[in-house]
Amino acid sequence: MRRTPLAPALAPALGAALALASAASCGGDFDPGSRVTKLRVLAVRADPPFARPGEEVRLEALAFDPAGRALSWGWSTCSEPGAPGALPCLNAATPPVPGEAGSWSLRVPDDALAPPDGPPRLGATIGVNLVVCPGTITAGPTQGLRAGCVDPEGRVLGLDQFEAGTKRVIVRANDRNENPRIEGLSWEGADWPEGLVPEVDACDVEGNDFDACDASLARRISLALGPA
C-alpha cells in the first residue's frame, strides 16, 4: 500500500461552477470526478457571488497538478457571455494577463447595468476567464482558443495539457447572495486544524469501483456550515 498525504479539504470552501474548455476524448471508462490524474482546476469562488456596479469581486481558484509542476495563472474578462460554454467568452476576451497564484480581483464597471449603447437593465453577467499552465502562458491560438501554453522545454501544449475555463459573475442592482461560510472541518470525528496533513493508505484495486476497496481504508470527513 502506498501512503498518500491529504491536505484539508479546500474545494468546498471555494465551491463554484467553472465552465471548462477541453479537447474532446473518446472512450467509455472515464475516471470519476473525485480522481485527479492530471492538472485540474477544482473550483473557482467569486466573493461576492452577486455584485453591484462599482463593486470589487475577489476570485479565488483551487487547482492541483499531480506532477507538482510550477504553474502560471492568467486572467481576462468578457462582457455578457451568451453561450453556456467557455469557448465563446474565452475567444471574445483579450489575451489573459498574468495574475498571482489562485486569486484575482475584478472591479465591476459602473455602467454594467446602464450601458451607453442601450437601456438600463435589471441584471447582467461578466465572464472571468482563467488559464492555468504548467509553463508560460501565450496569446495562442490553441485549437481555436485565444490562449496558449508552452512548457519549460519549449513545447506548445494542447488543450488537454493545460486548463482554461470561464466563471460567470452575476451583476444585480438589488439582489444579493452569499457564499456559504465554513465554521468547522473534522477528520474521523475530531477537529481538523488547518496545519494537519493526515497520511492515509490508498486503495490499490485497479479501476474505479470504490466498493471493491477494503472498508477499513474509508475515512470520514465532515463539514460544518454557519446558519447564514
DRENDO-1510 file (C-alpha; in Angstrom, 1 decimal, always signed):
<recs>
REC; n; res; u; v; w
REC; 1; MET; +0.0; +0.0; +0.0 .
REC; 2; ARG; +1.3; +3.5; -0.8 .
REC; 3; ARG; +0.7; +6.3; +1.7 .
REC; 4; THR; -1.0; +9.4; +0.3 .
REC; 5; PRO; -0.9; +12.8; +2.0 .
REC; 6; LEU; -4.2; +14.6; +2.3 .
REC; 7; ALA; -4.4; +18.4; +2.7 .
REC; 8; PRO; -7.5; +19.8; +4.4 .
REC; 9; ALA; -10.5; +19.8; +2.0 .
REC; 10; LEU; -10.4; +23.3; +0.5 .
REC; 11; ALA; -12.6; +22.6; -2.5 .
REC; 12; PRO; -16.0; +23.0; -0.6 .
REC; 13; ALA; -14.8; +26.5; +0.6 .
REC; 14; LEU; -14.3; +27.5; -3.0 .
REC; 15; GLY; -17.2; +25.5; -4.5 .
REC; 16; ALA; -18.5; +27.1; -7.6 .
REC; 17; ALA; -19.1; +26.3; -11.2 .
REC; 18; LEU; -16.5; +26.8; -13.8 .
REC; 19; ALA; -17.2; +26.1; -17.5 .
REC; 20; LEU; -14.1; +24.4; -18.9 .
REC; 21; ALA; -12.7; +24.2; -22.4 .
REC; 22; SER; -11.0; +20.9; -23.2 .
REC; 23; ALA; -10.2; +18.7; -26.1 .
REC; 24; ALA; -12.8; +16.1; -26.9 .
REC; 25; SER; -11.9; +12.5; -26.0 .
REC; 26; CYS; -13.4; +9.1; -26.7 .
REC; 27; GLY; -13.9; +6.0; -24.6 .
REC; 28; GLY; -16.5; +4.9; -22.1 .
REC; 29; ASP; -14.4; +4.1; -19.0 .
REC; 30; PHE; -13.9; +7.6; -17.6 .
REC; 31; ASP; -12.3; +8.3; -14.2 .
REC; 32; PRO; -14.8; +9.7; -11.7 .
REC; 33; GLY; -14.6; +13.3; -10.9 .
REC; 34; SER; -13.0; +12.5; -7.5 .
REC; 35; ARG; -9.9; +11.1; -9.1 .
REC; 36; VAL; -7.4; +13.7; -10.2 .
REC; 37; THR; -4.9; +12.3; -12.6 .
REC; 38; LYS; -3.9; +15.4; -14.5 .
REC; 39; LEU; -3.7; +19.2; -14.0 .
REC; 40; ARG; -7.2; +20.4; -13.0 .
REC; 41; VAL; -9.0; +23.5; -11.7 .
REC; 42; LEU; -11.2; +22.1; -9.0 .
REC; 43; ALA; -13.2; +25.2; -8.2 .
REC; 44; VAL; -13.5; +28.9; -8.5 .
REC; 45; ARG; -15.2; +31.2; -6.0 .
REC; 46; ALA; -16.4; +34.7; -6.6 .
REC; 47; ASP; -16.9; +36.9; -3.5 .
REC; 48; PRO; -19.4; +38.4; -3.5 .
REC; 49; PRO; -21.1; +36.0; -6.0 .
REC; 50; PHE; -23.8; +38.7; -6.7 .
REC; 51; ALA; -22.1; +42.1; -7.2 .
REC; 52; ARG; -23.3; +45.6; -7.8 .
REC; 53; PRO; -21.9; +48.1; -10.3 .
REC; 54; GLY; -18.7; +49.6; -9.0 .
REC; 55; GLU; -18.0; +46.8; -6.5 .
REC; 56; GLU; -14.8; +44.7; -6.4 .
REC; 57; VAL; -15.2; +40.9; -6.7 .
REC; 58; ARG; -12.4; +38.7; -5.4 .
REC; 59; LEU; -11.9; +35.5; -7.5 .
REC; 60; GLU; -10.2; +32.6; -5.8 .
REC; 61; ALA; -9.3; +29.4; -7.6 .
REC; 62; LEU; -8.2; +26.0; -6.4 .
REC; 63; ALA; -6.0; +23.9; -8.8 .
REC; 64; PHE; -4.0; +20.8; -8.4 .
REC; 65; ASP; -1.3; +19.2; -10.5 .
REC; 66; PRO; -0.3; +15.6; -9.6 .
REC; 67; ALA; +3.0; +16.2; -11.2 .
REC; 68; GLY; +3.8; +19.1; -8.8 .
REC; 69; ARG; +4.9; +21.4; -11.6 .
REC; 70; ALA; +5.2; +25.2; -11.2 .
REC; 71; LEU; +2.0; +26.8; -12.6 .
REC; 72; SER; +1.3; +30.1; -14.4 .
REC; 73; TRP; -2.0; +31.8; -14.0 .
REC; 74; GLY; -3.7; +34.1; -16.5 .
REC; 75; TRP; -7.0; +36.1; -16.1 .
REC; 76; SER; -9.2; +38.0; -18.5 .
REC; 77; THR; -12.8; +39.1; -18.9 .
REC; 78; CYS; -15.6; +39.2; -21.5 .
REC; 79; SER; -18.9; +41.1; -21.3 .
REC; 80; GLU; -22.2; +39.3; -21.4 .
REC; 81; PRO; -21.1; +35.7; -22.3 .
REC; 82; GLY; -24.1; +34.5; -24.3 .
REC; 83; ALA; -23.4; +30.7; -24.7 .
REC; 84; PRO; -23.1; +28.4; -21.7 .
REC; 85; GLY; -19.8; +27.0; -22.7 .
REC; 86; ALA; -16.4; +28.5; -22.1 .
REC; 87; LEU; -15.1; +29.0; -25.6 .
REC; 88; PRO; -17.3; +32.0; -26.7 .
REC; 89; CYS; -16.1; +34.0; -23.7 .
REC; 90; LEU; -12.5; +32.9; -24.0 .
REC; 91; ASN; -12.4; +33.8; -27.6 .
REC; 92; ALA; -14.1; +37.2; -27.1 .
REC; 93; ALA; -11.7; +38.3; -24.4 .
REC; 94; THR; -8.3; +39.9; -24.7 .
REC; 95; PRO; -5.3; +37.5; -24.1 .
REC; 96; PRO; -5.0; +36.6; -20.4 .
REC; 97; VAL; -2.9; +38.8; -18.2 .
REC; 98; PRO; -0.6; +37.3; -15.6 .
REC; 99; GLY; -2.1; +37.0; -12.1 .
REC; 100; GLU; -1.0; +35.8; -8.7 .
REC; 101; ALA; -1.4; +32.1; -8.0 .
REC; 102; GLY; -5.1; +31.3; -7.4 .
REC; 103; SER; -6.6; +34.8; -7.0 .
REC; 104; TRP; -7.5; +37.9; -8.9 .
REC; 105; SER; -9.7; +41.0; -8.4 .
REC; 106; LEU; -12.3; +42.3; -10.7 .
REC; 107; ARG; -13.9; +45.7; -10.5 .
REC; 108; VAL; -17.5; +45.7; -11.9 .
REC; 109; PRO; -17.9; +48.6; -14.3 .
REC; 110; ASP; -20.0; +51.5; -13.1 .
REC; 111; ASP; -22.2; +51.2; -16.2 .
REC; 112; ALA; -22.6; +47.4; -16.1 .
REC; 113; LEU; -26.4; +47.8; -15.8 .
REC; 114; ALA; -26.6; +51.1; -17.8 .
REC; 115; PRO; -24.5; +50.6; -20.9 .
REC; 116; PRO; -24.1; +53.8; -23.0 .
REC; 117; ASP; -25.5; +52.0; -26.1 .
REC; 118; GLY; -28.6; +50.6; -24.6 .
REC; 119; PRO; -31.4; +51.0; -21.9 .
REC; 120; PRO; -30.8; +50.2; -18.2 .
REC; 121; ARG; -31.0; +46.5; -17.3 .
REC; 122; LEU; -32.0; +44.6; -14.1 .
REC; 123; GLY; -29.1; +42.2; -14.4 .
REC; 124; ALA; -26.0; +41.3; -16.3 .
REC; 125; THR; -23.2; +38.8; -16.3 .
REC; 126; ILE; -19.4; +39.2; -16.6 .
REC; 127; GLY; -17.3; +36.3; -17.8 .
REC; 128; VAL; -14.0; +35.9; -15.9 .
REC; 129; ASN; -11.6; +33.6; -17.9 .
REC; 130; LEU; -8.9; +31.6; -16.2 .
REC; 131; VAL; -5.9; +29.9; -17.8 .
REC; 132; VAL; -3.6; +27.6; -15.7 .
REC; 133; CYS; -0.5; +26.5; -17.5 .
REC; 134; PRO; +2.5; +24.3; -16.4 .
REC; 135; GLY; +4.8; +26.6; -18.1 .
REC; 136; THR; +4.4; +30.0; -19.8 .
REC; 137; ILE; +1.1; +31.4; -21.0 .
REC; 138; THR; +1.0; +32.8; -24.5 .
REC; 139; ALA; -1.6; +34.6; -26.7 .
REC; 140; GLY; -2.2; +31.3; -28.6 .
REC; 141; PRO; -4.1; +30.3; -30.6 .
REC; 142; THR; -4.5; +26.7; -29.4 .
REC; 143; GLN; -7.1; +24.6; -31.2 .
REC; 144; GLY; -9.2; +27.7; -31.8 .
REC; 145; LEU; -8.6; +29.1; -28.3 .
REC; 146; ARG; -7.1; +32.6; -28.0 .
REC; 147; ALA; -4.6; +31.5; -25.4 .
REC; 148; GLY; -1.7; +29.0; -25.3 .
REC; 149; CYS; +0.7; +27.3; -23.0 .
REC; 150; VAL; +4.4; +26.5; -23.6 .
REC; 151; ASP; +6.2; +24.1; -21.2 .
REC; 152; PRO; +9.7; +24.8; -19.8 .
REC; 153; GLU; +11.2; +22.7; -22.7 .
REC; 154; GLY; +9.6; +25.0; -25.3 .
REC; 155; ARG; +6.8; +22.5; -26.4 .
REC; 156; VAL; +3.5; +24.0; -27.3 .
REC; 157; LEU; +0.8; +22.2; -25.2 .
REC; 158; GLY; -2.6; +21.1; -26.4 .
REC; 159; LEU; -5.9; +21.9; -24.7 .
REC; 160; ASP; -5.8; +18.6; -22.9 .
REC; 161; GLN; -2.5; +19.5; -21.2 .
REC; 162; PHE; -3.5; +22.8; -19.6 .
REC; 163; GLU; -6.7; +24.3; -18.1 .
REC; 164; ALA; -8.9; +27.1; -19.5 .
REC; 165; GLY; -12.3; +28.0; -18.3 .
REC; 166; THR; -14.9; +30.7; -17.6 .
REC; 167; LYS; -16.5; +31.7; -14.3 .
REC; 168; ARG; -19.6; +33.9; -14.5 .
REC; 169; VAL; -20.0; +36.8; -12.1 .
REC; 170; ILE; -23.6; +37.9; -11.6 .
REC; 171; VAL; -24.3; +41.7; -11.6 .
REC; 172; ARG; -27.6; +42.9; -10.0 .
REC; 173; ALA; -28.8; +46.3; -8.8 .
REC; 174; ASN; -30.5; +44.9; -5.6 .
REC; 175; ASP; -30.4; +41.1; -5.3 .
REC; 176; ARG; -27.8; +39.7; -3.0 .
REC; 177; ASN; -26.4; +36.2; -2.5 .
REC; 178; GLU; -23.6; +34.9; -0.2 .
REC; 179; ASN; -21.1; +32.1; -0.3 .
REC; 180; PRO; -21.6; +29.5; +2.5 .
REC; 181; ARG; -19.4; +30.2; +5.5 .
REC; 182; ILE; -17.5; +27.2; +6.7 .
REC; 183; GLU; -17.2; +27.1; +10.5 .
REC; 184; GLY; -15.5; +23.8; +11.0 .
REC; 185; LEU; -14.0; +20.7; +9.4 .
REC; 186; SER; -13.5; +17.3; +11.0 .
REC; 187; TRP; -11.4; +14.3; +10.3 .
REC; 188; GLU; -12.6; +11.0; +11.7 .
REC; 189; GLY; -14.9; +12.8; +14.1 .
REC; 190; ALA; -12.2; +15.1; +15.5 .
REC; 191; ASP; -11.5; +18.7; +14.7 .
REC; 192; TRP; -9.2; +19.1; +11.6 .
REC; 193; PRO; -6.9; +22.0; +12.1 .
REC; 194; GLU; -5.6; +23.8; +9.1 .
REC; 195; GLY; -2.0; +22.7; +9.6 .
REC; 196; LEU; -2.7; +19.0; +9.9 .
REC; 197; VAL; -1.9; +16.9; +6.8 .
REC; 198; PRO; -3.0; +13.3; +7.5 .
REC; 199; GLU; -1.5; +10.3; +5.7 .
REC; 200; VAL; -3.8; +7.5; +4.5 .
REC; 201; ASP; -3.4; +4.1; +2.8 .
REC; 202; ALA; -4.7; +4.3; -0.7 .
REC; 203; CYS; -6.8; +1.6; -2.2 .
REC; 204; ASP; -4.7; -0.5; -4.6 .
REC; 205; VAL; -7.5; -2.1; -6.5 .
REC; 206; GLU; -7.5; -1.3; -10.3 .
REC; 207; GLY; -10.4; +0.5; -11.8 .
REC; 208; ASN; -13.0; +2.9; -10.4 .
REC; 209; ASP; -15.1; +0.6; -8.3 .
REC; 210; PHE; -14.7; +2.1; -4.8 .
REC; 211; ASP; -16.9; -0.7; -3.3 .
REC; 212; ALA; -14.0; -3.1; -4.2 .
REC; 213; CYS; -11.7; -1.3; -1.7 .
REC; 214; ASP; -11.2; -2.6; +1.8 .
REC; 215; ALA; -13.8; -0.9; +4.1 .
REC; 216; SER; -11.0; -0.3; +6.7 .
REC; 217; LEU; -9.5; +2.3; +4.3 .
REC; 218; ALA; -12.5; +4.6; +4.4 .
REC; 219; ARG; -12.1; +7.9; +6.2 .
REC; 220; ARG; -14.9; +10.2; +7.5 .
REC; 221; ILE; -14.7; +14.0; +6.7 .
REC; 222; SER; -17.4; +16.3; +7.7 .
REC; 223; LEU; -18.1; +20.0; +7.1 .
REC; 224; ALA; -20.0; +22.4; +9.4 .
REC; 225; LEU; -21.6; +25.5; +7.8 .
REC; 226; GLY; -22.8; +28.6; +9.5 .
REC; 227; PRO; -26.5; +29.3; +10.0 .
REC; 228; ALA; -26.5; +32.1; +7.3 .
</recs>
